[in-house]
Amino acid sequence: MIIPVRCFTCGKVIGGLYEEFLRRVQMGEKPMEVLDSLGLERYCCRRMFLTHVELIDDISPY
């Protein structure tokens, strides 16, 4: 629903990077390059961004 503040596995703070990630990917950059430039090198942190599904807009009417 909402991106977590910290990675579930390693505990690194990642919540503030998600908007920048979305903006840059929507502008046409490759997700791999964006994650590298944001400093997300561990696969557990990368997983949090790549597998996230934004459902808050679907759930908020209820």
N, CA, C and O atoms as a Tripos MOL2 file, in Angstrom:
@<TRIPOS>MOLECULE
protein
  248   247    62     0     0
PROTEIN
NO_CHARGES

@<TRIPOS>ATOM
      1 N           0.8270   -1.1820    0.0000 N.3       1 MET1
      2 CA          0.0000    0.0000    0.0000 C.3       1 MET1
      3 C           0.8750    1.2500    0.0000 C.2       1 MET1
      4 O           0.8520    2.0140   -0.9650 O.2       1 MET1
      5 N           1.6330    1.4680    1.0470 N.am      2 ILE2
      6 CA          2.5350    2.6040    1.1260 C.3       2 ILE2
      7 C           3.9370    2.0430    1.3000 C.2       2 ILE2
      8 O           4.1290    1.0790    2.0420 O.2       2 ILE2
      9 N           4.9140    2.6280    0.6300 N.am      3 ILE3
     10 CA          6.2820    2.1280    0.7250 C.3       3 ILE3
     11 C           6.7550    2.2190    2.1730 C.2       3 ILE3
     12 O           6.5750    3.2590    2.8060 O.2       3 ILE3
     13 N           7.3510    1.1690    2.7090 N.am      4 PRO4
     14 CA          7.8360    1.1990    4.0970 C.3       4 PRO4
     15 C           8.9720    2.2020    4.2740 C.2       4 PRO4
     16 O           9.6840    2.5190    3.3210 O.2       4 PRO4
     17 N           9.1350    2.6890    5.4760 N.am      5 VAL5
     18 CA         10.2060    3.6340    5.7710 C.3       5 VAL5
     19 C          11.5560    2.9380    5.7130 C.2       5 VAL5
     20 O          12.5310    3.5050    5.2210 O.2       5 VAL5
     21 N          11.6130    1.7140    6.2130 N.am      6 ARG6
     22 CA         12.8570    0.9500    6.2360 C.3       6 ARG6
     23 C          12.6950   -0.3640    5.4740 C.2       6 ARG6
     24 O          11.5950   -0.9030    5.3540 O.2       6 ARG6
     25 N          13.8100   -0.8560    4.9700 N.am      7 CYS7
     26 CA         13.8270   -2.1690    4.3230 C.3       7 CYS7
     27 C          13.5040   -3.2200    5.3740 C.2       7 CYS7
     28 O          14.0360   -3.1670    6.4820 O.2       7 CYS7
     29 N          12.6470   -4.1650    5.0440 N.am      8 PHE8
     30 CA         12.2490   -5.1950    5.9920 C.3       8 PHE8
     31 C          13.4320   -6.0820    6.3960 C.2       8 PHE8
     32 O          13.4660   -6.5770    7.5230 O.2       8 PHE8
     33 N          14.3810   -6.2850    5.5160 N.am      9 THR9
     34 CA         15.4640   -7.2250    5.7670 C.3       9 THR9
     35 C          16.6560   -6.5860    6.4710 C.2       9 THR9
     36 O          17.0890   -7.0790    7.5130 O.2       9 THR9
     37 N          17.1910   -5.5030    5.9250 N.am     10 CYS10
     38 CA         18.4260   -4.9310    6.4640 C.3      10 CYS10
     39 C          18.2080   -3.7070    7.3410 C.2      10 CYS10
     40 O          19.0960   -3.3370    8.1100 O.2      10 CYS10
     41 N          17.0340   -3.0660    7.2420 N.am     11 GLY11
     42 CA         16.7470   -1.9120    8.0840 C.3      11 GLY11
     43 C          17.2090   -0.5740    7.5310 C.2      11 GLY11
     44 O          17.1000    0.4380    8.2230 O.2      11 GLY11
     45 N          17.7180   -0.5350    6.3130 N.am     12 LYS12
     46 CA         18.1580    0.7200    5.7160 C.3      12 LYS12
     47 C          16.9500    1.6160    5.4440 C.2      12 LYS12
     48 O          15.9000    1.1330    5.0200 O.2      12 LYS12
     49 N          17.0980    2.9100    5.6840 N.am     13 VAL13
     50 CA         16.0240    3.8650    5.4460 C.3      13 VAL13
     51 C          15.8780    4.0620    3.9360 C.2      13 VAL13
     52 O          16.8110    4.5020    3.2640 O.2      13 VAL13
     53 N          14.6910    3.7290    3.4110 N.am     14 ILE14
     54 CA         14.4630    3.8110    1.9660 C.3      14 ILE14
     55 C          13.2060    4.6020    1.6110 C.2      14 ILE14
     56 O          12.9820    4.8920    0.4360 O.2      14 ILE14
     57 N          12.3900    4.9540    2.5870 N.am     15 GLY15
     58 CA         11.0960    5.5850    2.3260 C.3      15 GLY15
     59 C          11.1860    6.9000    1.5760 C.2      15 GLY15
     60 O          10.3120    7.2080    0.7650 O.2      15 GLY15
     61 N          12.2140    7.6730    1.8280 N.am     16 GLY16
     62 CA         12.3520    8.9750    1.1790 C.3      16 GLY16
     63 C          12.8370    8.9190   -0.2500 C.2      16 GLY16
     64 O          12.8110    9.9300   -0.9520 O.2      16 GLY16
     65 N          13.2770    7.7600   -0.6930 N.am     17 LEU17
     66 CA         13.8220    7.6200   -2.0430 C.3      17 LEU17
     67 C          12.7880    7.1940   -3.0670 C.2      17 LEU17
     68 O          13.0390    7.2680   -4.2700 O.2      17 LEU17
     69 N          11.6400    6.7520   -2.6090 N.am     18 TYR18
     70 CA         10.6580    6.1540   -3.5250 C.3      18 TYR18
     71 C          10.0870    7.1610   -4.5180 C.2      18 TYR18
     72 O           9.9240    6.8300   -5.6920 O.2      18 TYR18
     73 N           9.7830    8.3710   -4.0840 N.am     19 GLU19
     74 CA          9.2220    9.3790   -5.0050 C.3      19 GLU19
     75 C          10.2160    9.7300   -6.0990 C.2      19 GLU19
     76 O           9.8400    9.8830   -7.2620 O.2      19 GLU19
     77 N          11.4860    9.8580   -5.7280 N.am     20 GLU20
     78 CA         12.5260   10.1450   -6.7190 C.3      20 GLU20
     79 C          12.6420    8.9860   -7.7040 C.2      20 GLU20
     80 O          12.7890    9.2050   -8.9060 O.2      20 GLU20
     81 N          12.5760    7.7680   -7.2030 N.am     21 PHE21
     82 CA         12.6280    6.5760   -8.0600 C.3      21 PHE21
     83 C          11.4800    6.5930   -9.0650 C.2      21 PHE21
     84 O          11.7040    6.3940  -10.2590 O.2      21 PHE21
     85 N          10.2540    6.8290   -8.5960 N.am     22 LEU22
     86 CA          9.0960    6.8540   -9.4890 C.3      22 LEU22
     87 C           9.2110    7.9470  -10.5460 C.2      22 LEU22
     88 O           8.9320    7.7190  -11.7230 O.2      22 LEU22
     89 N           9.6200    9.1180  -10.1180 N.am     23 ARG23
     90 CA          9.7250   10.2540  -11.0440 C.3      23 ARG23
     91 C          10.7150    9.9480  -12.1580 C.2      23 ARG23
     92 O          10.4270   10.1820  -13.3320 O.2      23 ARG23
     93 N          11.8700    9.4300  -11.7930 N.am     24 ARG24
     94 CA         12.9030    9.1660  -12.7910 C.3      24 ARG24
     95 C          12.5480    8.0110  -13.7120 C.2      24 ARG24
     96 O          12.8750    8.0520  -14.8980 O.2      24 ARG24
     97 N          11.8850    6.9810  -13.1970 N.am     25 VAL25
     98 CA         11.4720    5.8550  -14.0390 C.3      25 VAL25
     99 C          10.3820    6.3010  -15.0080 C.2      25 VAL25
    100 O          10.3760    5.8760  -16.1640 O.2      25 VAL25
    101 N           9.4680    7.1430  -14.5610 N.am     26 GLN26
    102 CA          8.4140    7.6370  -15.4430 C.3      26 GLN26
    103 C           8.9650    8.5530  -16.5240 C.2      26 GLN26
    104 O           8.3590    8.6990  -17.5860 O.2      26 GLN26
    105 N          10.1150    9.1730  -16.2610 N.am     27 MET27
    106 CA         10.7530   10.0190  -17.2710 C.3      27 MET27
    107 C          11.5190    9.1920  -18.3080 C.2      27 MET27
    108 O          12.0020    9.7380  -19.3000 O.2      27 MET27
    109 N          11.6320    7.8680  -18.0820 N.am     28 GLY28
    110 CA         12.2260    7.0130  -19.0900 C.3      28 GLY28
    111 C          13.5570    6.3870  -18.7240 C.2      28 GLY28
    112 O          14.1170    5.6510  -19.5360 O.2      28 GLY28
    113 N          14.0860    6.6470  -17.5430 N.am     29 GLU29
    114 CA         15.3460    6.0260  -17.1520 C.3      29 GLU29
    115 C          15.1220    4.5600  -16.8040 C.2      29 GLU29
    116 O          14.0160    4.1680  -16.4310 O.2      29 GLU29
    117 N          16.1550    3.7650  -16.9260 N.am     30 LYS30
    118 CA         16.0710    2.3520  -16.5720 C.3      30 LYS30
    119 C          16.0550    2.2120  -15.0500 C.2      30 LYS30
    120 O          16.8420    2.8600  -14.3600 O.2      30 LYS30
    121 N          15.1620    1.3680  -14.5230 N.am     31 PRO31
    122 CA         15.0970    1.1920  -13.0650 C.3      31 PRO31
    123 C          16.4270    0.7660  -12.4490 C.2      31 PRO31
    124 O          16.7520    1.1910  -11.3400 O.2      31 PRO31
    125 N          17.1950   -0.0590  -13.1430 N.am     32 MET32
    126 CA         18.4740   -0.5140  -12.6130 C.3      32 MET32
    127 C          19.4320    0.6600  -12.3890 C.2      32 MET32
    128 O          20.1080    0.7300  -11.3620 O.2      32 MET32
    129 N          19.4820    1.5690  -13.3460 N.am     33 GLU33
    130 CA         20.3740    2.7200  -13.2340 C.3      33 GLU33
    131 C          19.9130    3.6830  -12.1480 C.2      33 GLU33
    132 O          20.7360    4.2630  -11.4420 O.2      33 GLU33
    133 N          18.5990    3.8540  -12.0120 N.am     34 VAL34
    134 CA         18.0630    4.7440  -10.9850 C.3      34 VAL34
    135 C          18.3830    4.1970   -9.5970 C.2      34 VAL34
    136 O          18.8110    4.9480   -8.7200 O.2      34 VAL34
    137 N          18.1820    2.9080   -9.3910 N.am     35 LEU35
    138 CA         18.4780    2.3000   -8.0960 C.3      35 LEU35
    139 C          19.9620    2.4070   -7.7670 C.2      35 LEU35
    140 O          20.3220    2.6510   -6.6150 O.2      35 LEU35
    141 N          20.8250    2.2290   -8.7570 N.am     36 ASP36
    142 CA         22.2610    2.3760   -8.5270 C.3      36 ASP36
    143 C          22.6060    3.8000   -8.1110 C.2      36 ASP36
    144 O          23.3890    3.9990   -7.1820 O.2      36 ASP36
    145 N          22.0350    4.7870   -8.7830 N.am     37 SER37
    146 CA         22.3630    6.1790   -8.4720 C.3      37 SER37
    147 C          21.7790    6.6280   -7.1320 C.2      37 SER37
    148 O          22.3050    7.5480   -6.5060 O.2      37 SER37
    149 N          20.7020    5.9890   -6.6920 N.am     38 LEU38
    150 CA         20.1250    6.3150   -5.3860 C.3      38 LEU38
    151 C          20.8650    5.6350   -4.2430 C.2      38 LEU38
    152 O          20.5840    5.9130   -3.0780 O.2      38 LEU38
    153 N          21.7960    4.7580   -4.5530 N.am     39 GLY39
    154 CA         22.5860    4.0980   -3.5280 C.3      39 GLY39
    155 C          21.9730    2.8240   -2.9890 C.2      39 GLY39
    156 O          22.3700    2.3490   -1.9260 O.2      39 GLY39
    157 N          21.0150    2.2650   -3.7000 N.am     40 LEU40
    158 CA         20.3860    1.0110   -3.2820 C.3      40 LEU40
    159 C          21.1220   -0.1360   -3.9590 C.2      40 LEU40
    160 O          20.8080   -0.5080   -5.0900 O.2      40 LEU40
    161 N          22.1000   -0.6880   -3.2590 N.am     41 GLU41
    162 CA         22.9340   -1.7290   -3.8390 C.3      41 GLU41
    163 C          22.5310   -3.1220   -3.3820 C.2      41 GLU41
    164 O          22.7470   -4.0970   -4.1030 O.2      41 GLU41
    165 N          21.9490   -3.2280   -2.1920 N.am     42 ARG42
    166 CA         21.5450   -4.5450   -1.6970 C.3      42 ARG42
    167 C          20.2810   -4.9980   -2.4120 C.2      42 ARG42
    168 O          19.3850   -4.1990   -2.6860 O.2      42 ARG42
    169 N          20.2220   -6.2770   -2.7070 N.am     43 TYR43
    170 CA         19.0580   -6.7960   -3.4370 C.3      43 TYR43
    171 C          17.8000   -6.7460   -2.5920 C.2      43 TYR43
    172 O          16.7000   -6.7010   -3.1420 O.2      43 TYR43
    173 N          17.9290   -6.7520   -1.2620 N.am     44 CYS44
    174 CA         16.7330   -6.6840   -0.4250 C.3      44 CYS44
    175 C          16.0810   -5.3030   -0.5370 C.2      44 CYS44
    176 O          14.8540   -5.2030   -0.5740 O.2      44 CYS44
    177 N          16.8800   -4.2460   -0.5920 N.am     45 CYS45
    178 CA         16.3400   -2.8910   -0.7390 C.3      45 CYS45
    179 C          15.7720   -2.6770   -2.1410 C.2      45 CYS45
    180 O          14.7290   -2.0430   -2.3050 O.2      45 CYS45
    181 N          16.4510   -3.2020   -3.1340 N.am     46 ARG46
    182 CA         15.9800   -3.0780   -4.5110 C.3      46 ARG46
    183 C          14.6380   -3.7830   -4.6860 C.2      46 ARG46
    184 O          13.7620   -3.3110   -5.4110 O.2      46 ARG46
    185 N          14.4940   -4.9160   -4.0100 N.am     47 ARG47
    186 CA         13.2440   -5.6770   -4.0680 C.3      47 ARG47
    187 C          12.0780   -4.8390   -3.5620 C.2      47 ARG47
    188 O          10.9820   -4.9010   -4.1180 O.2      47 ARG47
    189 N          12.3100   -4.0540   -2.5070 N.am     48 MET48
    190 CA         11.2450   -3.2380   -1.9250 C.3      48 MET48
    191 C          10.6940   -2.2560   -2.9640 C.2      48 MET48
    192 O           9.4920   -1.9900   -2.9840 O.2      48 MET48
    193 N          11.5470   -1.7270   -3.8110 N.am     49 PHE49
    194 CA         11.1190   -0.7570   -4.8200 C.3      49 PHE49
    195 C          10.5200   -1.4330   -6.0430 C.2      49 PHE49
    196 O           9.4930   -0.9910   -6.5590 O.2      49 PHE49
    197 N          11.1540   -2.4970   -6.5060 N.am     50 LEU50
    198 CA         10.7290   -3.1210   -7.7580 C.3      50 LEU50
    199 C           9.4320   -3.9070   -7.6250 C.2      50 LEU50
    200 O           8.7070   -4.0630   -8.6090 O.2      50 LEU50
    201 N           9.1250   -4.4030   -6.4380 N.am     51 THR51
    202 CA          7.9260   -5.2270   -6.2710 C.3      51 THR51
    203 C           6.7820   -4.4780   -5.6080 C.2      51 THR51
    204 O           5.7240   -5.0620   -5.3730 O.2      51 THR51
    205 N           6.9660   -3.1950   -5.3000 N.am     52 HIS52
    206 CA          5.9220   -2.4300   -4.6250 C.3      52 HIS52
    207 C           4.7510   -2.1430   -5.5700 C.2      52 HIS52
    208 O           4.9550   -1.7540   -6.7200 O.2      52 HIS52
    209 N           3.5350   -2.3380   -5.0810 N.am     53 VAL53
    210 CA          2.3250   -2.0480   -5.8420 C.3      53 VAL53
    211 C           1.5510   -0.9850   -5.0780 C.2      53 VAL53
    212 O           1.2070   -1.1880   -3.9140 O.2      53 VAL53
    213 N           1.2780    0.1290   -5.7070 N.am     54 GLU54
    214 CA          0.5920    1.2490   -5.0720 C.3      54 GLU54
    215 C          -0.9170    0.9920   -5.0600 C.2      54 GLU54
    216 O          -1.5730    1.1060   -6.0960 O.2      54 GLU54
    217 N          -1.4650    0.6480   -3.9030 N.am     55 LEU55
    218 CA         -2.8790    0.3250   -3.7740 C.3      55 LEU55
    219 C          -3.6700    1.3520   -2.9610 C.2      55 LEU55
    220 O          -4.8830    1.2060   -2.8130 O.2      55 LEU55
    221 N          -3.0250    2.3640   -2.4450 N.am     56 ILE56
    222 CA         -3.6930    3.3100   -1.5490 C.3      56 ILE56
    223 C          -4.8680    4.0050   -2.2450 C.2      56 ILE56
    224 O          -5.8800    4.2790   -1.5990 O.2      56 ILE56
    225 N          -4.7590    4.2930   -3.5320 N.am     57 ASP57
    226 CA         -5.8600    4.9500   -4.2540 C.3      57 ASP57
    227 C          -7.0710    4.0300   -4.4050 C.2      57 ASP57
    228 O          -8.2100    4.4960   -4.4280 O.2      57 ASP57
    229 N          -6.8210    2.7250   -4.5070 N.am     58 ASP58
    230 CA         -7.9110    1.7610   -4.6330 C.3      58 ASP58
    231 C          -8.6150    1.5170   -3.3110 C.2      58 ASP58
    232 O          -9.8210    1.2700   -3.2900 O.2      58 ASP58
    233 N          -7.8880    1.5810   -2.2160 N.am     59 ILE59
    234 CA         -8.4320    1.2680   -0.8920 C.3      59 ILE59
    235 C          -9.0390    2.4890   -0.2030 C.2      59 ILE59
    236 O          -9.9530    2.3430    0.6090 O.2      59 ILE59
    237 N          -8.5550    3.6710   -0.5100 N.am     60 SER60
    238 CA         -8.9860    4.8790    0.2060 C.3      60 SER60
    239 C         -10.4930    5.1520    0.1460 C.2      60 SER60
    240 O         -11.0040    5.7210    1.1100 O.2      60 SER60
    241 N         -11.2530    4.7960   -0.9050 N.am     61 PRO61
    242 CA        -12.6930    5.0460   -0.8670 C.3      61 PRO61
    243 C         -13.4300    4.2520    0.2190 C.2      61 PRO61
    244 O         -14.5140    4.6480    0.6460 O.2      61 PRO61
    245 N         -12.8510    3.1440    0.6620 N.am     62 TYR62
    246 CA        -13.5050    2.3120    1.6580 C.3      62 TYR62
    247 C         -13.1320    2.7840    3.0290 C.2      62 TYR62
    248 O         -13.5810    2.2120    4.0220 O.2      62 TYR62
@<TRIPOS>BOND
     1     1     2 1
     2     2     3 1
     3     3     4 2
     4     3     5 am
     5     5     6 1
     6     6     7 1
     7     7     8 2
     8     7     9 am
     9     9    10 1
    10    10    11 1
    11    11    12 2
    12    11    13 am
    13    13    14 1
    14    14    15 1
    15    15    16 2
    16    15    17 am
    17    17    18 1
    18    18    19 1
    19    19    20 2
    20    19    21 am
    21    21    22 1
    22    22    23 1
    23    23    24 2
    24    23    25 am
    25    25    26 1
    26    26    27 1
    27    27    28 2
    28    27    29 am
    29    29    30 1
    30    30    31 1
    31    31    32 2
    32    31    33 am
    33    33    34 1
    34    34    35 1
    35    35    36 2
    36    35    37 am
    37    37    38 1
    38    38    39 1
    39    39    40 2
    40    39    41 am
    41    41    42 1
    42    42    43 1
    43    43    44 2
    44    43    45 am
    45    45    46 1
    46    46    47 1
    47    47    48 2
    48    47    49 am
    49    49    50 1
    50    50    51 1
    51    51    52 2
    52    51    53 am
    53    53    54 1
    54    54    55 1
    55    55    56 2
    56    55    57 am
    57    57    58 1
    58    58    59 1
    59    59    60 2
    60    59    61 am
    61    61    62 1
    62    62    63 1
    63    63    64 2
    64    63    65 am
    65    65    66 1
    66    66    67 1
    67    67    68 2
    68    67    69 am
    69    69    70 1
    70    70    71 1
    71    71    72 2
    72    71    73 am
    73    73    74 1
    74    74    75 1
    75    75    76 2
    76    75    77 am
    77    77    78 1
    78    78    79 1
    79    79    80 2
    80    79    81 am
    81    81    82 1
    82    82    83 1
    83    83    84 2
    84    83    85 am
    85    85    86 1
    86    86    87 1
    87    87    88 2
    88    87    89 am
    89    89    90 1
    90    90    91 1
    91    91    92 2
    92    91    93 am
    93    93    94 1
    94    94    95 1
    95    95    96 2
    96    95    97 am
    97    97    98 1
    98    98    99 1
    99    99   100 2
   100    99   101 am
   101   101   102 1
   102   102   103 1
   103   103   104 2
   104   103   105 am
   105   105   106 1
   106   106   107 1
   107   107   108 2
   108   107   109 am
   109   109   110 1
   110   110   111 1
   111   111   112 2
   112   111   113 am
   113   113   114 1
   114   114   115 1
   115   115   116 2
   116   115   117 am
   117   117   118 1
   118   118   119 1
   119   119   120 2
   120   119   121 am
   121   121   122 1
   122   122   123 1
   123   123   124 2
   124   123   125 am
   125   125   126 1
   126   126   127 1
   127   127   128 2
   128   127   129 am
   129   129   130 1
   130   130   131 1
   131   131   132 2
   132   131   133 am
   133   133   134 1
   134   134   135 1
   135   135   136 2
   136   135   137 am
   137   137   138 1
   138   138   139 1
   139   139   140 2
   140   139   141 am
   141   141   142 1
   142   142   143 1
   143   143   144 2
   144   143   145 am
   145   145   146 1
   146   146   147 1
   147   147   148 2
   148   147   149 am
   149   149   150 1
   150   150   151 1
   151   151   152 2
   152   151   153 am
   153   153   154 1
   154   154   155 1
   155   155   156 2
   156   155   157 am
   157   157   158 1
   158   158   159 1
   159   159   160 2
   160   159   161 am
   161   161   162 1
   162   162   163 1
   163   163   164 2
   164   163   165 am
   165   165   166 1
   166   166   167 1
   167   167   168 2
   168   167   169 am
   169   169   170 1
   170   170   171 1
   171   171   172 2
   172   171   173 am
   173   173   174 1
   174   174   175 1
   175   175   176 2
   176   175   177 am
   177   177   178 1
   178   178   179 1
   179   179   180 2
   180   179   181 am
   181   181   182 1
   182   182   183 1
   183   183   184 2
   184   183   185 am
   185   185   186 1
   186   186   187 1
   187   187   188 2
   188   187   189 am
   189   189   190 1
   190   190   191 1
   191   191   192 2
   192   191   193 am
   193   193   194 1
   194   194   195 1
   195   195   196 2
   196   195   197 am
   197   197   198 1
   198   198   199 1
   199   199   200 2
   200   199   201 am
   201   201   202 1
   202   202   203 1
   203   203   204 2
   204   203   205 am
   205   205   206 1
   206   206   207 1
   207   207   208 2
   208   207   209 am
   209   209   210 1
   210   210   211 1
   211   211   212 2
   212   211   213 am
   213   213   214 1
   214   214   215 1
   215   215   216 2
   216   215   217 am
   217   217   218 1
   218   218   219 1
   219   219   220 2
   220   219   221 am
   221   221   222 1
   222   222   223 1
   223   223   224 2
   224   223   225 am
   225   225   226 1
   226   226   227 1
   227   227   228 2
   228   227   229 am
   229   229   230 1
   230   230   231 1
   231   231   232 2
   232   231   233 am
   233   233   234 1
   234   234   235 1
   235   235   236 2
   236   235   237 am
   237   237   238 1
   238   238   239 1
   239   239   240 2
   240   239   241 am
   241   241   242 1
   242   242   243 1
   243   243   244 2
   244   243   245 am
   245   245   246 1
   246   246   247 1
   247   247   248 2
@<TRIPOS>SUBSTRUCTURE
     1 MET1         2 RESIDUE 1 A MET
     2 ILE2         6 RESIDUE 1 A ILE
     3 ILE3        10 RESIDUE 1 A ILE
     4 PRO4        14 RESIDUE 1 A PRO
     5 VAL5        18 RESIDUE 1 A VAL
     6 ARG6        22 RESIDUE 1 A ARG
     7 CYS7        26 RESIDUE 1 A CYS
     8 PHE8        30 RESIDUE 1 A PHE
     9 THR9        34 RESIDUE 1 A THR
    10 CYS10       38 RESIDUE 1 A CYS
    11 GLY11       42 RESIDUE 1 A GLY
    12 LYS12       46 RESIDUE 1 A LYS
    13 VAL13       50 RESIDUE 1 A VAL
    14 ILE14       54 RESIDUE 1 A ILE
    15 GLY15       58 RESIDUE 1 A GLY
    16 GLY16       62 RESIDUE 1 A GLY
    17 LEU17       66 RESIDUE 1 A LEU
    18 TYR18       70 RESIDUE 1 A TYR
    19 GLU19       74 RESIDUE 1 A GLU
    20 GLU20       78 RESIDUE 1 A GLU
    21 PHE21       82 RESIDUE 1 A PHE
    22 LEU22       86 RESIDUE 1 A LEU
    23 ARG23       90 RESIDUE 1 A ARG
    24 ARG24       94 RESIDUE 1 A ARG
    25 VAL25       98 RESIDUE 1 A VAL
    26 GLN26      102 RESIDUE 1 A GLN
    27 MET27      106 RESIDUE 1 A MET
    28 GLY28      110 RESIDUE 1 A GLY
    29 GLU29      114 RESIDUE 1 A GLU
    30 LYS30      118 RESIDUE 1 A LYS
    31 PRO31      122 RESIDUE 1 A PRO
    32 MET32      126 RESIDUE 1 A MET
    33 GLU33      130 RESIDUE 1 A GLU
    34 VAL34      134 RESIDUE 1 A VAL
    35 LEU35      138 RESIDUE 1 A LEU
    36 ASP36      142 RESIDUE 1 A ASP
    37 SER37      146 RESIDUE 1 A SER
    38 LEU38      150 RESIDUE 1 A LEU
    39 GLY39      154 RESIDUE 1 A GLY
    40 LEU40      158 RESIDUE 1 A LEU
    41 GLU41      162 RESIDUE 1 A GLU
    42 ARG42      166 RESIDUE 1 A ARG
    43 TYR43      170 RESIDUE 1 A TYR
    44 CYS44      174 RESIDUE 1 A CYS
    45 CYS45      178 RESIDUE 1 A CYS
    46 ARG46      182 RESIDUE 1 A ARG
    47 ARG47      186 RESIDUE 1 A ARG
    48 MET48      190 RESIDUE 1 A MET
    49 PHE49      194 RESIDUE 1 A PHE
    50 LEU50      198 RESIDUE 1 A LEU
    51 THR51      202 RESIDUE 1 A THR
    52 HIS52      206 RESIDUE 1 A HIS
    53 VAL53      210 RESIDUE 1 A VAL
    54 GLU54      214 RESIDUE 1 A GLU
    55 LEU55      218 RESIDUE 1 A LEU
    56 ILE56      222 RESIDUE 1 A ILE
    57 ASP57      226 RESIDUE 1 A ASP
    58 ASP58      230 RESIDUE 1 A ASP
    59 ILE59      234 RESIDUE 1 A ILE
    60 SER60      238 RESIDUE 1 A SER
    61 PRO61      242 RESIDUE 1 A PRO
    62 TYR62      246 RESIDUE 1 A TYR
